[in-house]
Amino acid sequence: MGQFVDELKRRSVFRVGAAYLAVAWLVLQFLDVVRDILVLPDWIGRFTLFASIIGFPFALLVAWAYEMTPEGVKVTDDVEAPQKPAPFGRLKIDLVIMGALSLVIVLLIVDNYVIRPTGQSVASDDPPMVSDYHQLTRSPVIFPPSSSQFKIVTDGARLYFSDWENGQMGLRQLSVSGGEAIRIPRMFDDESIVVQNEMTPDNAHLLISEFRYSPERSFSLWQWPVLGGSPRKLGKGSVGIFSPDGSRLFYVDMDSSKMYLANADLSEPKLLGTPPGGFHWPKFSPDGNWIRFNVEGPYRSIWEISVEGSDPRRVLPEWEFTNHCCGSWTPDGKYFVFQATRDNRTQIWAVREGAAVTDSSPVQITTGALDFRRPTIGKNGKKIFVFSWQRRGEVVRYDSEIERFVPLPGFENLSAEFLEYSRDEEWLAYVSHPERTLWRSRSDGSQRLQLTDPPMQVAMPQWSPDGQTLAFVGQQPGQDWNIYTIPAEGGTPRSVHTESSTQWAPTWSHDGKTLAFSQRDKDHSQILYVGTGTVTDLKGSKELDIPRWSRNGRYLAAHSEDSLILFNFETGLSETLVANVSRGHYIWANDNQHIYYYGNYSRGPDRSLYRVNINDKVVEKVVRFGEVRTSWGVNGPWVGVDPDGAALLLRDQSIDNIYALDWLPE
């Protein structure tokens, strides 16, 4: 055995093996450092490692069989004996080993202290944290509601985003380095809402959706040249995105709620499937094989579907943060970046792509007091553009004598929505904004009492006729909205209907013995009664939502598609009161003959509170909101009335900005 080891040493097998391992390890470390910079695919590292392992025994065999001499490489057995101890070959091998080890040391120093950010683990596959935050907007910007369909779009030099001005939604552009946000002239009339979807792959056109609500509802996709010119209509459809190579267009037909993949001009559409809920924010994977999108339900979630067509599947189905949305891939496909909300705080998260994203653990990459939403990855993959909010509002009341909105007496500086007066007008219930906790107080603002605590989210409180109990909808993290009741003097919320479904808009019967509410699922909604421990449905209530009982118990108002419906319990008949009404808040007047409702929020300065007479169906405008900024709550812009019929609303006082986040190392 000793002679064999001596022979291995004489033939420099050990030296060659050491040199081989040092060089192989150096190559692997080099690839690990530069793969992000050169955007190399992950398989390069695996292939190099596999090839190194396979090549190792062959290197040892070559060292055994051949000798390096001053005359060149020769078969070991052909070398004359006096030459065999010559140090020539061994010296070269030693130089290779020392050189490789020196490069390894230099590479480790550069990798740890020059290229990688401080504190980032060398061996970690976790996404890096955001290293710096840059506020880009330098002038007041009012963002649209926090719904996820409104995104930032970039062509590499500019950012395009939606904002509110004088009660209307429009488009602005902003340099990626910051500055003044410039308003883009309106492309259509005031009856249309324009939403930016994404840039075309050549960055020459912006794909936009036009939503029109009058004289009838319609959805269209357009291409708008960013350097000037008129938009070109592609066809019917909404919420679309081009494939990375620009040859195909993925879109949703809102009328049928179907997902299609067509040619870039919308020809030859191919049905891919049906989303399992409200659809927003589609994104193609960099390889063009997958599309991820948001699904709106009791909480937001991210789903994906293959371009070949398949049943949509949920991304991160087992993740503890169930309310997440609005994701984008990095250009190299290495990470998926999205927003997630918990305890009413929203931050940006990232997950490493690769084997199965569902098996990976997302990492929070932003921190701080601000909420960050709707991330968009920069073209180079090294910056993330986000919206930031510091949400705040103030309850105001319309003073008809001075014809303007003023703070509600006794509730100055109160940021709340869903204000609801008891029937004796002595008490007031409300939901704090943005915390979404339930409170009650005297009508003059005294004796305030918080009734619920986080993490439960609350909406739509309703007083029982005797003023002793409040019914409301509440949501615990990861669960559906459900109906609860709680004593007005405080206590533990009690679930009214334990069935797993989304329940909404409780309303009391005139005698306080029954609650009506709407129950929603993927396909429809219906109105249910709960009283004396039993649950029954209102006959003919399928597709009805947001019920509101009149105080005398004779009528029930509800929403159906785009109309306000009145159900008469005495006749058993229903009729349409007002058509083309957006889903929102309806308030019965004390006379049981009128219903207040909020007009469509998209119609600019003409946004108004209306009142309809249930007998002759005459509609009158109560107050025009004009340029007042209405804050967006859990069910859209909240509008109410006080016992005197004066309009109440939550005036928005939020601070909105766009930030650029430094993320991946330069």
Secondary structure as UniProt FT lines:
FT   HELIX           2..10
FT   TURN            11..12
FT   HELIX           13..38
FT   HELIX           43..65
FT   STRAND          66..69
FT   TURN            70..71
FT   STRAND          72..75
FT   HELIX           76..78
FT   HELIX           81..83
FT   TURN            84..85
FT   HELIX           88..110
FT   HELIX           111..115
FT   TURN            118..119
FT   STRAND          132..135
FT   TURN            148..149
FT   STRAND          153..154
FT   STRAND          158..165
FT   TURN            166..167
FT   STRAND          168..175
FT   TURN            176..177
FT   STRAND          182..184
FT   TURN            190..191
FT   STRAND          192..199
FT   TURN            201..202
FT   STRAND          205..212
FT   STRAND          218..225
FT   TURN            226..227
FT   STRAND          232..236
FT   STRAND          238..242
FT   TURN            244..245
FT   STRAND          248..253
FT   TURN            254..257
FT   STRAND          258..263
FT   TURN            264..265
FT   STRAND          270..273
FT   STRAND          278..284
FT   TURN            286..287
FT   STRAND          290..296
FT   STRAND          301..306
FT   TURN            307..308
FT   STRAND          313..314
FT   TURN            317..318
FT   STRAND          323..329
FT   TURN            331..332
FT   STRAND          335..342
FT   TURN            343..344
FT   STRAND          345..352
FT   HELIX           357..359
FT   STRAND          363..364
FT   STRAND          371..377
FT   TURN            379..380
FT   STRAND          383..390
FT   STRAND          393..399
FT   TURN            400..403
FT   STRAND          404..407
FT   TURN            409..410
FT   TURN            412..413
FT   STRAND          416..421
FT   TURN            423..424
FT   STRAND          427..432
FT   TURN            433..435
FT   STRAND          438..442
FT   TURN            443..444
FT   STRAND          449..450
FT   TURN            454..455
FT   STRAND          457..463
FT   TURN            465..466
FT   STRAND          469..475
FT   TURN            477..478
FT   STRAND          482..487
FT   TURN            488..489
FT   STRAND          494..495
FT   STRAND          502..508
FT   TURN            510..511
FT   STRAND          515..520
FT   STRAND          525..531
FT   TURN            532..533
FT   STRAND          534..537
FT   TURN            539..540
FT   TURN            542..543
FT   STRAND          545..549
FT   TURN            551..552
FT   STRAND          555..560
FT   TURN            561..562
FT   STRAND          563..568
FT   TURN            569..572
FT   STRAND          573..578
FT   STRAND          586..588
FT   TURN            590..591
FT   STRAND          594..598
FT   TURN            601..602
FT   HELIX           604..606
FT   STRAND          608..613
FT   TURN            614..616
FT   STRAND          619..624
FT   TURN            626..627
FT   STRAND          632..633
FT   TURN            634..635
FT   STRAND          636..637
FT   STRAND          639..641
FT   TURN            643..644
FT   STRAND          647..652
FT   STRAND          655..662
//
